[in-house]
Amino acid sequence: MNDTLDERDVKILFAIADRETDNTEIIHEETGIPKSTVHYRLQNLKEAGVITNDLYELDLDEVGLGLTVISEVWAEFDEGYHERVGEQLADIEGINQVYFTMGDTDFVLIGRLTSRDMVERLVEDYESIDEINRTSSKFVISTIKTSEGIGTLRDYDRKSFLEAHGLADETE
């Protein structure tokens, strides 16, 4: 994670993801951070390479989401299971993409995670879904191509994201 990122920066990034705008007035309303501070911090995040363009695509390694895990999931077949199980999988923190697939595997999931501890929680979350028979997960060694937009942050709870980076939530 970028060493210059702090609680206010994370709060601003989550507000942009949630409200889908970089309007300083809206971000101020969402976060309580003064508009001039929001503007200044957005400029600094761009200069630091955290925000890589005006679309607010993120370098996920720079915000501490450097572990990519790809999981295959096999589930018990029955009517509507793909929607029921798929929704439960989609609700797991850190899972960014859920695909119901044809072939031997029922689901393929992609998650961007903060740490090995988060990987362990991910496996525990898989185990808590009764319809899942088996999983197989792999760590990505090197990413060849990916799309990493600001909306990725909507898949994380801000408080746990801050805690994973040793930052405190200013709102508490």
CYANA upper distance limits for C-alpha pairs under 8 A (distance plus 0.5 A):
  1 MET  CA      5 LEU  CA      8.22
  1 MET  CA     61 ASP  CA      6.60
  1 MET  CA     62 GLU  CA      4.83
  1 MET  CA     63 VAL  CA      5.24
  1 MET  CA     64 GLY  CA      4.63
  1 MET  CA     65 LEU  CA      8.19
  1 MET  CA    165 HIS  CA      8.39
  2 ASN  CA     50 VAL  CA      8.06
  2 ASN  CA     62 GLU  CA      5.37
  2 ASN  CA     63 VAL  CA      6.69
  2 ASN  CA     64 GLY  CA      7.99
  5 LEU  CA      9 ASP  CA      6.32
  5 LEU  CA     10 VAL  CA      7.56
  5 LEU  CA     63 VAL  CA      8.17
  6 ASP  CA     10 VAL  CA      6.82
  6 ASP  CA    167 LEU  CA      7.46
  7 GLU  CA     11 LYS  CA      6.61
  7 GLU  CA    162 LEU  CA      7.54
  7 GLU  CA    167 LEU  CA      6.68
  7 GLU  CA    168 ALA  CA      7.15
  7 GLU  CA    169 ASP  CA      6.97
  7 GLU  CA    170 GLU  CA      7.37
  8 ARG  CA     12 ILE  CA      6.64
  8 ARG  CA     33 ILE  CA      8.29
  8 ARG  CA    170 GLU  CA      8.37
  9 ASP  CA     13 LEU  CA      6.67
  9 ASP  CA     41 ARG  CA      7.34
  9 ASP  CA     45 LEU  CA      8.42
 10 VAL  CA     14 PHE  CA      6.62
 10 VAL  CA    158 ARG  CA      8.36
 10 VAL  CA    162 LEU  CA      8.06
 11 LYS  CA     15 ALA  CA      6.68
 11 LYS  CA     31 THR  CA      7.20
 11 LYS  CA    158 ARG  CA      8.18
 12 ILE  CA     16 ILE  CA      6.77
 12 ILE  CA     27 ILE  CA      7.21
 12 ILE  CA     31 THR  CA      7.51
 12 ILE  CA     38 VAL  CA      7.64
 13 LEU  CA     17 ALA  CA      6.78
 13 LEU  CA    150 ILE  CA      8.01
 13 LEU  CA    153 LEU  CA      8.30
 14 PHE  CA     18 ASP  CA      6.49
 14 PHE  CA    153 LEU  CA      6.75
 14 PHE  CA    154 ARG  CA      7.70
 14 PHE  CA    158 ARG  CA      7.67
 15 ALA  CA     19 ARG  CA      6.30
 15 ALA  CA     20 GLU  CA      8.22
 15 ALA  CA     27 ILE  CA      6.47
 15 ALA  CA     30 GLU  CA      6.88
 15 ALA  CA     31 THR  CA      7.55
 16 ILE  CA     20 GLU  CA      5.66
 16 ILE  CA     21 THR  CA      5.75
 16 ILE  CA     22 ASP  CA      6.19
 16 ILE  CA     27 ILE  CA      7.39
 16 ILE  CA    150 ILE  CA      7.89
 17 ALA  CA     21 THR  CA      7.95
 17 ALA  CA    150 ILE  CA      5.96
 17 ALA  CA    151 GLY  CA      5.37
 17 ALA  CA    152 THR  CA      8.08
 17 ALA  CA    153 LEU  CA      6.69
 17 ALA  CA    154 ARG  CA      6.67
 18 ASP  CA    151 GLY  CA      7.99
 18 ASP  CA    154 ARG  CA      6.97
 19 ARG  CA     26 ILE  CA      8.39
 19 ARG  CA     27 ILE  CA      8.48
 20 GLU  CA    151 GLY  CA      8.24
 21 THR  CA     26 ILE  CA      8.21
 21 THR  CA     27 ILE  CA      8.42
 22 ASP  CA     26 ILE  CA      8.23
 22 ASP  CA     27 ILE  CA      7.43
 23 ASN  CA     27 ILE  CA      6.72
 24 THR  CA     28 HIS  CA      6.38
 24 THR  CA     35 LYS  CA      5.79
 24 THR  CA     36 SER  CA      8.42
 24 THR  CA     38 VAL  CA      6.65
 24 THR  CA     39 HIS  CA      6.98
 25 GLU  CA     29 GLU  CA      6.72
 25 GLU  CA     35 LYS  CA      6.60
 26 ILE  CA     30 GLU  CA      6.66
 27 ILE  CA     31 THR  CA      6.45
 27 ILE  CA     32 GLY  CA      8.31
 27 ILE  CA     33 ILE  CA      8.13
 27 ILE  CA     35 LYS  CA      8.15
 27 ILE  CA     38 VAL  CA      7.88
 28 HIS  CA     32 GLY  CA      5.50
 28 HIS  CA     33 ILE  CA      5.58
 28 HIS  CA     34 PRO  CA      6.23
 28 HIS  CA     35 LYS  CA      6.06
 28 HIS  CA     38 VAL  CA      7.67
 29 GLU  CA     33 ILE  CA      8.36
 33 ILE  CA     37 THR  CA      7.13
 33 ILE  CA     38 VAL  CA      7.01
 34 PRO  CA     38 VAL  CA      6.80
 35 LYS  CA     39 HIS  CA      6.71
 36 SER  CA     40 TYR  CA      6.66
 37 THR  CA     41 ARG  CA      6.49
 38 VAL  CA     42 LEU  CA      6.58
 39 HIS  CA     43 GLN  CA      6.88
 40 TYR  CA     44 ASN  CA      6.84
 41 ARG  CA     45 LEU  CA      6.56
 42 LEU  CA     46 LYS  CA      6.77
 43 GLN  CA     47 GLU  CA      6.75
 44 ASN  CA     48 ALA  CA      6.51
 45 LEU  CA     49 GLY  CA      6.78
 45 LEU  CA     50 VAL  CA      5.76
 45 LEU  CA     51 ILE  CA      6.13
 46 LYS  CA     50 VAL  CA      6.47
 46 LYS  CA     51 ILE  CA      5.21
 46 LYS  CA     52 THR  CA      6.75
 46 LYS  CA     53 ASN  CA      7.83
 47 GLU  CA     51 ILE  CA      8.45
 49 GLY  CA     59 ASP  CA      7.98
 50 VAL  CA     58 LEU  CA      6.32
 50 VAL  CA     59 ASP  CA      6.26
 50 VAL  CA     62 GLU  CA      6.54
 50 VAL  CA     63 VAL  CA      7.59
 51 ILE  CA     56 TYR  CA      5.82
 51 ILE  CA     57 GLU  CA      6.41
 51 ILE  CA     58 LEU  CA      5.70
 51 ILE  CA     59 ASP  CA      7.55
 52 THR  CA     56 TYR  CA      6.91
 52 THR  CA     57 GLU  CA      6.15
 52 THR  CA     58 LEU  CA      6.46
 52 THR  CA     59 ASP  CA      7.41
 53 ASN  CA     57 GLU  CA      6.70
 55 LEU  CA    149 GLY  CA      7.89
 55 LEU  CA    150 ILE  CA      8.25
 56 TYR  CA    149 GLY  CA      6.83
 56 TYR  CA    150 ILE  CA      5.89
 57 GLU  CA    148 GLU  CA      6.04
 57 GLU  CA    149 GLY  CA      4.45
 57 GLU  CA    150 ILE  CA      5.60
 58 LEU  CA     62 GLU  CA      8.32
 58 LEU  CA     63 VAL  CA      8.18
 58 LEU  CA    148 GLU  CA      6.19
 58 LEU  CA    149 GLY  CA      6.28
 58 LEU  CA    150 ILE  CA      6.45
 59 ASP  CA     63 VAL  CA      7.30
 59 ASP  CA    148 GLU  CA      7.45
 60 LEU  CA     64 GLY  CA      6.76
 60 LEU  CA     65 LEU  CA      5.53
 60 LEU  CA     66 GLY  CA      6.60
 60 LEU  CA    148 GLU  CA      7.48
 61 ASP  CA     65 LEU  CA      5.70
 61 ASP  CA     66 GLY  CA      4.78
 62 GLU  CA     66 GLY  CA      8.24
 64 GLY  CA    113 LEU  CA      8.37
 64 GLY  CA    114 THR  CA      6.06
 64 GLY  CA    165 HIS  CA      7.84
 65 LEU  CA    112 ARG  CA      5.92
 65 LEU  CA    113 LEU  CA      5.44
 65 LEU  CA    114 THR  CA      5.15
 65 LEU  CA    115 SER  CA      8.41
 66 GLY  CA    112 ARG  CA      7.16
 66 GLY  CA    113 LEU  CA      6.98
 66 GLY  CA    114 THR  CA      6.86
 67 LEU  CA    112 ARG  CA      6.12
 67 LEU  CA    113 LEU  CA      5.52
 67 LEU  CA    114 THR  CA      6.75
 67 LEU  CA    115 SER  CA      7.26
 67 LEU  CA    139 PHE  CA      7.66
 67 LEU  CA    140 VAL  CA      7.82
 68 THR  CA    110 ILE  CA      7.60
 68 THR  CA    111 GLY  CA      6.22
 68 THR  CA    112 ARG  CA      5.15
 68 THR  CA    113 LEU  CA      6.77
 68 THR  CA    139 PHE  CA      6.44
 68 THR  CA    140 VAL  CA      5.93
 69 VAL  CA    110 ILE  CA      6.34
 69 VAL  CA    111 GLY  CA      5.76
 69 VAL  CA    112 ARG  CA      7.01
 69 VAL  CA    113 LEU  CA      8.03
 69 VAL  CA    119 VAL  CA      8.45
 69 VAL  CA    137 SER  CA      7.03
 69 VAL  CA    138 LYS  CA      6.07
 69 VAL  CA    139 PHE  CA      5.24
 69 VAL  CA    140 VAL  CA      6.62
 70 ILE  CA    108 VAL  CA      7.57
 70 ILE  CA    109 LEU  CA      6.13
 70 ILE  CA    110 ILE  CA      5.17
 70 ILE  CA    111 GLY  CA      7.04
 70 ILE  CA    137 SER  CA      6.07
 70 ILE  CA    138 LYS  CA      5.77
 70 ILE  CA    139 PHE  CA      7.07
 70 ILE  CA    140 VAL  CA      7.81
 71 SER  CA    108 VAL  CA      6.16
 71 SER  CA    109 LEU  CA      5.55
 71 SER  CA    110 ILE  CA      7.00
 71 SER  CA    135 THR  CA      7.22
 71 SER  CA    136 SER  CA      6.04
 71 SER  CA    137 SER  CA      4.57
 71 SER  CA    138 LYS  CA      6.79
 72 GLU  CA    105 THR  CA      6.77
 72 GLU  CA    106 ASP  CA      7.93
 72 GLU  CA    107 PHE  CA      6.25
 72 GLU  CA    108 VAL  CA      5.18
 72 GLU  CA    109 LEU  CA      6.98
 72 GLU  CA    135 THR  CA      6.01
 72 GLU  CA    136 SER  CA      5.64
 72 GLU  CA    137 SER  CA      6.75
 73 VAL  CA    105 THR  CA      6.69
 73 VAL  CA    106 ASP  CA      6.33
 73 VAL  CA    107 PHE  CA      5.50
 73 VAL  CA    108 VAL  CA      6.85
 73 VAL  CA    109 LEU  CA      8.38
 73 VAL  CA    132 ILE  CA      7.50
 73 VAL  CA    133 ASN  CA      8.28
 73 VAL  CA    134 ARG  CA      6.54
 73 VAL  CA    135 THR  CA      5.01
 73 VAL  CA    136 SER  CA      7.17
 74 TRP  CA    104 ASP  CA      8.44
 74 TRP  CA    105 THR  CA      6.13
 74 TRP  CA    106 ASP  CA      5.63
 74 TRP  CA    107 PHE  CA      7.25
 74 TRP  CA    132 ILE  CA      6.47
 74 TRP  CA    133 ASN  CA      6.09
 74 TRP  CA    134 ARG  CA      5.70
 74 TRP  CA    135 THR  CA      6.67
 75 ALA  CA     85 VAL  CA      8.31
 75 ALA  CA    106 ASP  CA      6.96
 75 ALA  CA    131 GLU  CA      5.89
 75 ALA  CA    132 ILE  CA      4.69
 75 ALA  CA    133 ASN  CA      5.60
 75 ALA  CA    134 ARG  CA      7.50
 76 GLU  CA     81 TYR  CA      8.00
 76 GLU  CA    131 GLU  CA      5.77
 76 GLU  CA    132 ILE  CA      6.80
 76 GLU  CA    133 ASN  CA      6.94
 77 PHE  CA     81 TYR  CA      6.79
 80 GLY  CA     84 ARG  CA      6.94
 81 TYR  CA     85 VAL  CA      6.17
 81 TYR  CA     86 GLY  CA      8.24
 82 HIS  CA     86 GLY  CA      5.94
 82 HIS  CA    100 PHE  CA      7.19
 82 HIS  CA    106 ASP  CA      8.34
 83 GLU  CA     87 GLU  CA      6.45
 84 ARG  CA     88 GLN  CA      7.03
 85 VAL  CA     89 LEU  CA      6.68
 85 VAL  CA    129 ILE  CA      8.21
 85 VAL  CA    131 GLU  CA      7.57
 85 VAL  CA    132 ILE  CA      8.45
 86 GLY  CA     90 ALA  CA      6.58
 86 GLY  CA     98 VAL  CA      7.44
 86 GLY  CA     99 TYR  CA      8.38
 86 GLY  CA    100 PHE  CA      7.69
 86 GLY  CA    107 PHE  CA      8.14
 87 GLU  CA     91 ASP  CA      6.81
 88 GLN  CA     92 ILE  CA      7.44
 88 GLN  CA    129 ILE  CA      8.01
 89 LEU  CA     95 ILE  CA      8.04
 89 LEU  CA     98 VAL  CA      7.66
 89 LEU  CA    126 TYR  CA      7.97
 90 ALA  CA     95 ILE  CA      6.78
 90 ALA  CA     96 ASN  CA      7.97
 90 ALA  CA     97 GLN  CA      7.80
 90 ALA  CA     98 VAL  CA      6.64
 91 ASP  CA     95 ILE  CA      8.01
 92 ILE  CA    122 LEU  CA      7.75
 92 ILE  CA    125 ASP  CA      7.35
 93 GLU  CA    122 LEU  CA      8.18
 93 GLU  CA    155 ASP  CA      6.69
 93 GLU  CA    156 TYR  CA      6.19
 93 GLU  CA    157 ASP  CA      7.78
 94 GLY  CA    111 GLY  CA      5.82
 94 GLY  CA    112 ARG  CA      6.24
 94 GLY  CA    113 LEU  CA      6.26
 94 GLY  CA    122 LEU  CA      8.42
 94 GLY  CA    155 ASP  CA      6.34
 94 GLY  CA    156 TYR  CA      6.43
 95 ILE  CA    109 LEU  CA      7.33
 95 ILE  CA    110 ILE  CA      6.42
 95 ILE  CA    111 GLY  CA      4.64
 95 ILE  CA    112 ARG  CA      7.25
 95 ILE  CA    155 ASP  CA      7.28
 96 ASN  CA    109 LEU  CA      8.14
 96 ASN  CA    110 ILE  CA      6.39
 96 ASN  CA    111 GLY  CA      5.70
 96 ASN  CA    112 ARG  CA      7.43
 96 ASN  CA    152 THR  CA      7.25
 96 ASN  CA    155 ASP  CA      6.63
 97 GLN  CA    109 LEU  CA      6.06
 97 GLN  CA    110 ILE  CA      5.62
 97 GLN  CA    111 GLY  CA      7.32
 98 VAL  CA    107 PHE  CA      7.35
 98 VAL  CA    108 VAL  CA      6.52
 98 VAL  CA    109 LEU  CA      5.12
 98 VAL  CA    110 ILE  CA      7.21
 99 TYR  CA    107 PHE  CA      5.87
 99 TYR  CA    108 VAL  CA      5.62
 99 TYR  CA    109 LEU  CA      6.73
100 PHE  CA    106 ASP  CA      6.27
100 PHE  CA    107 PHE  CA      5.02
100 PHE  CA    108 VAL  CA      7.14
101 THR  CA    105 THR  CA      6.98
101 THR  CA    106 ASP  CA      5.82
101 THR  CA    107 PHE  CA      5.99
101 THR  CA    108 VAL  CA      7.45
102 MET  CA    106 ASP  CA      7.21
113 LEU  CA    118 MET  CA      6.73
113 LEU  CA    119 VAL  CA      7.38
114 THR  CA    118 MET  CA      6.83
114 THR  CA    164 ALA  CA      7.18
115 SER  CA    119 VAL  CA      7.09
115 SER  CA    164 ALA  CA      8.28
116 ARG  CA    120 GLU  CA      6.81
117 ASP  CA    121 ARG  CA      6.87
118 MET  CA    122 LEU  CA      6.59
119 VAL  CA    123 VAL  CA      6.88
120 GLU  CA    124 GLU  CA      6.83
121 ARG  CA    125 ASP  CA      6.59
122 LEU  CA    126 TYR  CA      6.81
123 VAL  CA    127 GLU  CA      6.76
124 GLU  CA    128 SER  CA      6.80
125 ASP  CA    129 ILE  CA      7.51
126 TYR  CA    132 ILE  CA      7.78
126 TYR  CA    135 THR  CA      8.37
127 GLU  CA    132 ILE  CA      7.72
148 GLU  CA    152 THR  CA      7.29
151 GLY  CA    155 ASP  CA      8.38
152 THR  CA    156 TYR  CA      8.49
156 TYR  CA    160 SER  CA      8.04
156 TYR  CA    161 PHE  CA      7.05
157 ASP  CA    161 PHE  CA      6.59
158 ARG  CA    162 LEU  CA      6.61
159 LYS  CA    163 GLU  CA      6.69
159 LYS  CA    169 ASP  CA      6.85
160 SER  CA    164 ALA  CA      6.50
161 PHE  CA    165 HIS  CA      7.16
162 LEU  CA    166 GLY  CA      6.81
162 LEU  CA    167 LEU  CA      5.37
162 LEU  CA    168 ALA  CA      6.73
162 LEU  CA    169 ASP  CA      7.21
163 GLU  CA    167 LEU  CA      5.96
163 GLU  CA    168 ALA  CA      7.04
